[in-house]
Amino acid sequence: MDYKLLLDTAVMAGEILLESGAETWRVEDTMLRMLRMSGLKTADVLALTTGFMVTLDDPSMDSMTVMRSVESRATDLNRIHAVNQLSRDFCEGTIDLDTLFHRVRDIYRAKPEIKKNLLAMIATTAGFAIMFGAGFYEILASAIAGFMSGIGVYGGKRAGVQSFLVNCIGAFFLAVTAILCMHYFPGTLNLNVVIIASVMPLVPGVAITNAVYDTLHGDYISGAARMLEAFVTAAAIAIGVGLGMLLLRPLVR
């Protein structure tokens, strides 16, 4: 077996998982399962929320150690599922190492589908508005606000803005859009319903869930870090919405 290729594949898989919001125990477990297929004496992985370190070692060869820092994180369950499935297929012998490497590399290089993400934002915010008992114009306002929030988040990421400010920008855009819709749409709209529905895609629910999961699996450092990250994200959303409402306070009725 090409141990260097196996190590590179596991490292790419780990980066994908961390960037996509996977729990640290899942990152370690997936990478270890891949690396143990080498049959070498030592295969170790230490994963944190901001990066990981992996080692392959055996008396018959020189030790190989790789460390990766992961700066950007989001939630992409589809990528997590794809990498996990490839790992299972490799461990079961369904695919060989070369095939595994190329498929993981394809996932690693794939660019986010912005149009689908924006459509998902529209559908999600409209769906939450319906769940909250909103009327037609409130549902429409929520969908528009969700779309503008997605535009703000995407623009902030493209500009290389820090994640705290990205969430502030997205929340600010949705608050301004919701207030403008409330002012110009016919009838009386419930601003609270529109803002709450459109802010739901930004809420760090997955981060909080992962924090609890990591803590229960004994990864206390990662669990505490994710919990703090979730609270910082929530604060950024609150600041963004607050700034939008403060700016357009004369239009709020």
N, C-alpha and C positions, 0 to 999 in steps of 0.2 A: 504494500500500500504506500502511496505517496503521502507521507505524513505532513509535509509542508502544505500540500493542497488541502488535506483534511483540516489542518489548523486554520488556513485562510477561509475555508468554507464556514467553519464554526464561528470565526470572528465576524464574518459578514452577517451570518444568521443572528448573532448576538446584538449587533448594531441595529439590525432591522427591528428586533423585538423591543429593545430599549427605546428606540425612536418612536415606536408605535404604541408605547404605553403599557407594555407587558409588565407583569410583576417580576421582581428580581429573582424570586425562587424559580419562576418559569424560565427565565433566561439561563440561569445556572443549570437547571435540569435539562433543557433542550441541548445546550452546548455539551454538557457532560455525556449525554447519551450518544451524541455524534462522535466525540473524542474517544470514548471507550471502545468504539468499533475498531480502533487501531490495535487493540490488544497489548498496548504498552503498559508498563508497570505503573506510571503516574500520569493522571489526567486531572488537573485541578482548575476550577473556575471560581473567581471571586467577583461578584457583580454588585454594583451599587446603582443608585438612580442616575448618577452622572457618568458612569463608565464601568469598565470591567477589566480584569486581568486573567489571562489563561495561560496554562503551562502544560507542555507535553514533555515527558522525560522517561528515560529507560537506560539501564546500564550499557546497552549496546549502541547508544547514540548520544550526541550532544543535546543538552536540554534546549528546548525552544519555548520562549516566553513572549507573549504579545500583550500590550496594554492599549486600550482604546478609550478615548474620552468622547462622550455623547452630549452635545450641547443643546440640540433641539429635540423636543419631545412633543408628541401629539397623541391622539387616540385613533388607531386604525386597526380595528379588530380583524378586518379581512387579511391584512398582511401577517398578523400574528397567526391566524388560522393556517394561512398558506405555508408559512415556515414550519409550524408544528407538524403539518401533514407531511411535508417533505422529510422532516426528521424521522417521523414514524416509518415512512416508506423505506428510507435508507437503513434504519435499524432492523427492519423486517426482511431486508434483502431484495425488495421490489425494484429498487433503482441502485445503480452503482455510484461510486464517488464522483466520477466525471459528470454524470447526469445531474447529481445533486448540486455540484458546484455551479453549473451553468444555469440551473433553474433558480437557485438562490441569488445568483448574480443578476438575473433578469428582474427579480423582485427588488433587489437593491438599487438597480439603475432606473426602475420605472418612475416616471414623474407623476405627481398627483393629478388626478382628473378634476380640474377646477370647475368645469361646467356641471359635472355630476355632483360635486360637493355643494355648489350653490343651489342646485335643484333640490338636493337633500335638505338644505337649510330652509328653503321655502316650504317644502312638504312637512318638515318637522315642526316648524313654528305654527303653521296653519293647523296641523293636527293637535298641538297643545291648546291652541285657541278654541278649537271645537270641543276638546275635552273639558275646558273651563267654562263651557256654555256660552261662548261668544256668538254675536250675530254676524251677518254676512260681511259688513264693512269692517268689523273688528277682526275677523278672520283674514280679510284682504290686507288690512293694515299690518297685522302680525307677519304675514307672508312677505310683504315689502320690507318691513323692518328687519326680518331675518335675512333677506337677500342683501340689504345694505350692510348688515353686520358681517356677513360673509365676505363682502367686498373689502370692508375695513380690515378684517383679519388677514385676508390674502395679501392686500397691499402692504400691510405692516411687515408680514413675513418676507415678502419680496424685497422690501427695503432694508432688511436685516435688523429690524427693530427688536429690542429685548422683549421677551415673552410677556412681561408685566405690562409694558406699554401696548403690545399687540392686543391684549384683552381689554385694556382701557379704550383703545381706539374702536374695537368692535362694539363694545357696550355704548360708547358715546354715539356712534353712528345709529345704532338701533333706537336709542332714546330720542335723538333728534328726529329721526324718521317717524317714530310713533307719535310724537307731539305734533309734527306737521300734518300727518294723516288725520289726527284727531281734530285739528283746526280746520282743515279743508274738506274733509269728507262730510257728506250730509248726515244729519241726525246727531245724536249724542253717543259718543264712543266712551267706553270704559278704559281709560288710559292704563289703569293697573293691570287689567287683563292682557292688553296688547303688549305691554313691556314685559310682564312675567312670561308670557308665551314665547316672545321673541328672544328672551335671554336664556331660555332653557338649554339650547345647544352649547352655550358657553359655560354652563355650570359644571364644575369639576367633580361630577358624581363618580366617574370611573377612577379618578385619582384617589378619592376617599376610600372607595371599595378596595383598591389595590393596597392602600396603606394598611387597612385592617387585615387583608390577606397576608401581606408580608409580615406583619407583626405576629399573626397566629402561626406563621411558619418559622418564627424565630429570627427573622431578619429585622431586628429592632432599629438599626440605623436607617435602613431603607424605609421602613414603615414610618418612622418619625419624620424623615425628610419628605416623604410623599404627603403626609398629613400637613406639614408646614407649607408645602407647595400648593396644596388645595386651598388652604386658607388665604395665601397670598393671591391666588387666582380669584377667589371670591371677593377679596378686597379690591382688586383691580376692576372687576366688573361693577362693584358698587360705586367706585370712584368715577368710572366712565359714565354710568347712568346718571349719577348725581350732577356731574358737570353738564351733561346734555340738558337736564331739567333746569339747572340754574341758568344756563344760557338762554333758554326759551321760556323762562318763567312767565313772561307776559302772555304767552299763548296758552298756558295751562289753565283750564277752567274746571 
